[in-house]
Amino acid sequence: MPKTGLLIAAAALSLWGMAGAQGADATPQAAPAPAFVIRSWPDDLPQSSVIAMTQTRDGYLWLGTLKGLVRFDGVSFKVFDENNTPGLSSSRIVYLFEDSRRKLWVGTEAAGILLIESGRVVNTGIGAGTPAGRLTAACEDATGAVWLYTADGTLGRYADGQLKTGPFGAQYLSVYRGLTAEKSGPVWIGVDWGVYGMSSITNADPSDPPVDQIIPPPVLGSTLDYVLASREGGYWRLANNRVEKWRLNQREQDLGVYPWKDLANVRVTTACEDQAGNLIVGTLNGGVFWFTAEGKFTQISTNQGLSHNGVLSLCMDREGSLWVGTDGGGLNRVRPNPFRVAEASQGQVVQSAVRDRVGGLWMAIPWSGATYWSGNRVREHALTNTWTVFVDKDEQVWAGTRRGGAWLGGLFHLQGERFELVRGFAAFDRDVFAIHQDRRGRMWVGTQGGLVVREGDGWKLFTTRDGLLSDRVQAIADDAEGNLWIGTAGGLNLLQNGRFASYRRGENGLPNDNVSAVHVDRDNVVWVGTGGGLARFKSGQWTRYTKDQGLVSDSIAYVIEDERGDLWLGSNAGVMRVSKQSLNDFAQGSNGSVACRTYTRADGLPTQECTQGSQPAACATDDGRLWFPTIKGLVSVKPAALQRNLLPPPVLIESVQIEGQEQNTQSLLSGWLEAIRIPPGREQLEIHYTSLNLAAADRARFKYQMEGHDRTWIPAGDSRVARYSKLPPGDYRFRVIACNEDGVWNEQGASLAVTVEPAFWQTWWFRAAVAVGLLGLIVGAVYYVSTQKLQQQLAVLRQKEALEKERSRIARDLHDQLGANLTQVALLGEMAEADKQLPEEVEAHARQICQTARETTRSLDEIVWAANPANDTLDSLITYACKYAQDYLALAGLRHRLEVPPHLPDADLPPEVRHNVFLAFKEAVNNVVKHAKASEARIRLLLNESTFTLEVEDDGRGLAGLDEKAAATRNGLRNMRKRMEDIHGGFSISARAGGGTVVRLTGPLRRTGP
């Protein structure tokens, strides 16, 4: 149902290129429709009636519906309602207005007037409780005060944070209540019965407005339908079924009677201006009426593609698009269509087009033949499978066809009204792809079977045998030096001075070997279109351009240059316009990409697929138009009439999510973030951004960089989210920039400071502590390793020293004991020989020799025992010592007792311990026999965990009056003590109770078993 009674105000748009440009008299005129490109969003809104609409200064389009306030960035809709937005007391939005301070005034159906400021919703307290109090109009005057007008006749003025209200015309019923403010100062109040003007607006009181001008309707009983301030001064007044422009109380312009006057149930609901100041009127049931300055109009309704004829709101955005909110058909975007389709070719596949001298167009339409179109005259020539047409310098018309079925194809020449097969061409391949005439006037034909040139009345063929890279010749062009460039299915050939040079795919060559187009520009630069991109050849250097450098497609069908020097490229993804300056800058290394504007169905083309495989393909006419063959007709555009979108698109960061949790608590506030902190342990970061390029939001391109993390800009294409799985702790700055459909970049973009807080183990103090600890560990390890190495070296030295000592000891023992004894034996032998006459002396000497020999044998046994490493055990020491004591004491005639545990522990004794303990023990036993004058001796072994003790006890005369300190000075005892100290053992001598002496020898014990 139409929402009658909901009246809207909005902003402005330009009508560039609404009508097809006229050329010379004979130039064919393109089809008149469609004049507009309309896109609809009928199903993406929370409710299909768009009652209010405005574009805010940040670039968003805001929509008022009966199910919420909607924010639109050209791609997605964000809905705010009373359930998800604190303070929004009603979801039924009927009016929207933004003032110069970026405050958004929101009129609800029955919950009053709301004010959105800095992302917060404030209720003004006006108009709540009844639909009669709804906001119907708002404006801002020259002083910056905001004026409000409600359906029940309440007039409000908001200035300096204060809102004052008063009734104005409230005592009378009025279907229309409007407000508008001129830049020059006056504020106009419109009601059914007239327009009231206030010139003195400074400190005006709405309870007693300073009305100084009254303009009643000219006819009694007529009503005012709408008032709208004009950007050029004055205001539009729609009343008494006429469209008029007024300045103060004088009518300045009369555009005549309403064009919708005679249409049933059509009335004015809203109006706005375009960028040129032309009036646009929205009506209920009649669609949109777009006026020109001369009073002519164009109706935009469902017949032209509008989704609904019930128009409730209008808004002209900054880029020149008209937005239409309908009563049940959702949202529409309306833009003038700069493209036209040749009337004789609509809906047909066109392969080739060329103009003649008088401005007519020849078209190759495979299923129709060769078609000539001039003015309103169309002449078709039935020629099966026509693939290319050409008009030479003598205005002779040529056509090339391809074989199909019974049709043999070939090269044809127009003779009168008929195309005749060219004489002598039947010998060549019948598939003709390209026709070209060089600067010298020679005709060249590209076929499936090679390159053919006319020489006199005959034809000559060049094939791969002559140097062509492929026999399939698809494109031909010649340069200023008279060289011929030939594009084939296998690469590019240059015919120069009768010889063929070749260029193929490679790092310093073509992007692809399948050459579909060759164009030599006015600067004698060669441009080559291939199946893998565009190539440029200048001064012996190749430059390649592909999608990686900014093109939207790598499949180039044809290349043509316009009057401004831009290149137009046909492709399967639309028609690309590329600035030649941008291409040259890239070739010289001063730019990293090329600026490419692509035109597709969204821009008014009947299709985005251009035909390929023919030459000539695209052409230009004298009126400045370019003509492009497509699969749905021959399409034209006038490049000079196309206005590039030079507005850098606003870029905003809309949302930041950490671990999927939204950080924006004020969703109404756009571009709210300046900084964000990420707590320790939370790694997933998502940053959602947008570009507010409403004219072509789907063709925006983005780059972003996390400074401090990303080394370069990251191309994001049309993606509107950046994801980081794990950022190291630190401070970063996220930046995002965007370009519009014409390649104009907003280099400033939007930015966000990001701080990733470290976990405690990632803090400097923890790292310092770890570093110090690690350093200490390294130092300790180095010290330990070095010490161990030194200990090992020391142990080796000690072992060597011990070995040397042991060898020295053995040598000493051998020398001292065996040497002395042997010397004694030798002396005794000599004495025996000298006393051989004295038998008694000889017998005495013999006995002494025997005794010395026995002592020598015992000493040698001790030396061998001490040197044998197999005896380095406690058991061996004790066994040997006890055996020695037993033999020695028995020989001396002393009673003795050995007290040794039956089981000795497994314990290794170093040789020096074993040797020193035994010698000290031996000395103690000898002292018992030689000095103690004892009758009995007792030898005892005591064990504990780490030591063993040998006790030698006797019942002799004791210390003979010496105390322990005096006894320690005796040589024998001192030697015993020294031996025990050398092995880190202990020595003690003490008196025995009851008489006698006790000697204790304590040595270290190292167990090897349990």
Phi, psi and omega in degrees: 000135176298143180268071181296138181100349177262105186250142192236154167235155182207199186254229194210156181210160185252146183256052181286139175069025183292323182253148178293137181289144180263139178250212177293165187304322185272352182294131180300143179262130181288161179299142186285342186234155356276141181277345183228151172255118185240130173240138184242147171239078184278338191243355186270353182268159178292341179203143194279355179257117179261100189275326183224155183199141173201151172258121181278168187294339177281350176111346179290150170259123181255136183237140174253123178234174178277004176228030174136163173270132189239133174250130187233129178254012181097344180239312185229153180255132175247121186259132175243126179223183185290347179273329184247001184231107178300135178094339179279097190282350179210145177266359183264097187259126184239352180205143179221138177205133176249132178268180185290345179266015178066024173269131181260119178267127186239119175263125178259168183292319184214003182257011176092189182262128180250153179234124178256117182222126180054037176082000180249147181258127180238133177270123182285343181085005180262133169077010182284145171106340183208144177300337180294342180265009182292153180282128180248340181202150177207149177201168177239128183274182186293342179272352183095001177282143179259129178255138181233145179220132184249168183294336180267009175090019177272125179255130182234150176227125182248119180209139178055036178078003181247137179246121178243143183227163176191159180282143174218109182069020183290339183284349181242144176287133178219124177292320181252131171224113185229162178222144170204148183233129176277153177296332181285348174135312186298144172249129183248133178248124181249133173226175185305323189264005177159183180239133181245131183248141176238113179271322180268094188257351181294124180057028179296144181255116182296341177285341176215069186298140182279070181287123179237001177219136179227124180238099180279161175301145184290339183239132179300130179094348177281161183233158174274133180259326183193147170232141182212123178294142179261143180294339180267009182099153186078193180207155176274139181230115177255106184204154178053037177063024179231150177256116185226154173243129184241150170230117190055236182255022180243134175284127185259329184207141179234112180271003174098191183287151177307129175295338182264009187304320185266003178274138185289136173057033178251129177215161183287135176240329185200167178201157174203176176248154172273184185291341177267002180087010177279147184277137174235128184241131174259136183234160173273121178079358180240356180081213185247140176240118185252114185267153169259171180297334180275359179095356174285160184217161172234128177269133177243112183222194179298337177293332179261000177113001176295142185287339182199146180274351177273105184257124181250337183209150177225149174206129174260118183277177186289342182263002175096014177263140176264127178254130185239120174263127187250169181263070178120350181249009178077214186252141177233143170247127185241126176225142176299141181266115181279352184260146175230153179250131177303127188301325183283357186236004187303129176079002183249155176281122178248125181266325189211149178214142178208146180263158173255185187294330183267006176095002176285164181240132170258135180234139172262109180244107189311320186269349180248332181113205177269119185246132177251132184227119180217120183061238177258010184258130178236128179233120182256138177242113182293110181216107190300134173056046178292128186247333180205149175231153182209139175245119184275184185294338178266012180065024172276138185257131180239150178221138176246138181237172176239155179290151177187122182064232179277351182281126185273339179073184178139196180258130184238153180231133181286118177242101184072246180253007184232148172269126180247144177297132182293131181295134178087353182270349182295341181283348183257173180299140186273353177272109183253124182252329188218141175229133183212144173241124184278182184294338178272356177093002179285141179266130178239139181230129176261128183232178175291338184252010177137188181258129183242135178233141178275128177234105184067235178264003182242183183229146179236141184249136172244135180227192179297337177293337180265355179124355176295146178284334177205150178283345179274106182259122189243343183208144182218138174205153176237150182259183185293337180273002180086009176282147181252129177255128185237120176266127181236176177285354181241008179139192184246133175248149173241120177263110185224122180055040175079003181238148182263129168253156186236144174226129182228182180296137178172174184300325180247033182218219183284154174283342182200150182279343180275097184270121183253341182206144174226130180223129175255117186278181184293344176265010180065026173269136182265127178245131185236122175266133182228178175285357181233013178135187182256146178231148179237132179237118179212132177053040177078005182245137177260143171229135182249143179230126179225191177298332178295335179262000174127349176291155179267348178211146176266352181267101184263121182271318180203163181227133177215152183248138179264182185294334180277351181095002175283150176264139175246129185240123173278142181208178176277000179244014180121184178262124181259133171251121183236128177294125179294329176297320178295321178295319180292321179298321178295319180297328181273357176084009181269358179215140184272354179205174180245150178273113184237124175253123183251133177251129183228195178300329179295341179261358177118354176294144178290339178202159177260001182263114176272148177281158180215167178099010180227152172213132359290154179248273178282157179212169178237145177249168187295339180279007178090002181276147170255144182238127186242123174288133177224176180281356178231032174124170176269118188253140180236155175210150177254100185304327182294336180273349180279128178259119177293144175280102183267003181277117173299129185290134174300139179240130182227146171267116186268325190208144173230127180238132176245119185054038178079001182259124181294133181264346182273111179269354177238081187293340178286342184272115180273146180059039191282332190274138169243330181207153178217143178244134180252116182295161178299142176085355179252111196254327188280118180239129175235130178240118180259130183227170180210162174238129185264068177249083191293334183293325180209061185298329182287350179251012173291147177234143188237153167224144177220162180207133172263097183297132185098350179229307178274132182285327182225174175292140180256114177295127183251359183062228178262007178292141184243029178213140174244133183239136175230120184281327182200110177260133175296153178303141179154184180253130181227168171225118177272130178233141177223135177233163183212157174237158178270189185293340178262013176078015178274121185265141166269095186289337179284316176059213179232152182221161182211125175280128182239124176243120177260112182283138183277151167290165186301328180283355178254003180281162183294321183292324178292318179296323178295317179296318178296319180298316179297315179298317179296319178298317177298319179297318179296314179299315179298319180295317178298317179297317181296312181298315180297317180297316179298320179296317178295321179297320178296316178297320179294321179297319178298317179296319179296321179296317177298318180296316179298320179297316178298317178299316181296319179295318178297318180298314181298316179298318180296315181297317179299318181291312187289316186268300183294318181299314180297316181295316180296322177298318179297318179299317179298318180295317180296324178295318179296320180294322179296321179293322180291327184259026185295343177277352182244098185301324182294321181290321179296319179298317179296318180293325180294317178299318182292324177297318179297317180296317180295322178298318178296317179297322179295319178298317180295318179296319179296323178296319178296318181296316179297318179296318181292328183276341184282117181293343178292344181263012182277057177224160178296319181299317180296318180299309184295318180299313183293318180296316181294321179296319178298311182299318182297315181293317185290315181292323179295320179296327180279353178079024179261139171291144181212157182222130179251121180244098182231136178302145183295330181236116178267145179289154174287114182212132176271140176238129176299153183300324181291327177293310181300317184291314183293320179296317181295316181296320177295319178297317180300318179297320180295319180292319178298321179297324179299318184284317189274325190242334189282338186052043183270158175255348184209145177226149179228130178244129187227140175248124178245137182237146165219196188295321190235358181218162170229152182228127173258122178253130175244112187240138177224169181249029184281206187281358175081212186277004176055046176084003179262141172276180185296318181296319179293322180295330182292343182274351178292143185301313182298313179294322180297320179295321178298315180298317182297319179299317181290324178293326181297333180256019180058037177252201182222149179224135175212150176224133184210163179285145179267140177298128180092001178108144181112189185224149175235121175252129181242125177246114183248126180236157179289148184232125178241104185285145175242356180220179180292000000 
